């Protein structure tokens, strides 16, 4: 199979990222494909579901996965162009979903904000170019949530977690990297310091293993689901390190080998699982060759496979 040709036959989202990450195509090519995504495919389908009040779903965080929060996260990961509707939705969050601790908090019953939600929010809010002055309180909240072992855990401020969570940590790493790449500067040095300690936390666990026993923390971390929502897996972690431009580290080797071992004979990778919940559209069927998973695996291997071997 000509894998690149197959990828380019997919949705404009796949075409855009294939041209950007595997073919290093021109800015003009990327802009054309991005605009095409407004006319047909995943991005248009998502945008068409926005309600007149500016939200998707019932409210900011419900239902999963068609709420405003997860819709905006997917649109960010799809590299959607910024639209007036997207700006309206983000402003609604900033106007109505900020908790007393300064973080984004959709709960009406729990006073403490969730660090996972705030990491994801930082990711898409910065991608869609929110005014920096509107998110300084969120940055202040995030900085207070660092764990002693270097990462993050959404239970720290709610029930006193003692050990970082890979789920919370990857959400926060992606948010901080987006903040950095988009040119935001408020308390940037502190965020970058947290970013480095969080990366070290993941590497100390060889991305998915106990730092004490070497056993796999949870088998779901070796299953490549897409969209990944708030949940961690090895492919997502390595794609983050690639995106952030981090050099190969020997502690990535187990993860790289895992990706290689999951490749099918035709050069593709399947979506191995879905996270149950409502969807705007079934992007790709489970257990079938997945363009998005294949694209992600190929760009990770382009960055790290030569070093691993």
PyMOL commands that set and color helices and strands:
alter all, ss='L'
color gray80, all
select helices_A, chain A and resi 3-8+12-21+27-36+42-48+68-77+84-96+115-127+132-134+136-143+156-159+166-181+188-204+219-222+234-243+250-261+291-308
alter helices_A, ss='H'
color red, helices_A
select strands_A, chain A and resi 269-270+289-290
alter strands_A, ss='S'
color yellow, strands_A
deselect
rebuild
show_as cartoon
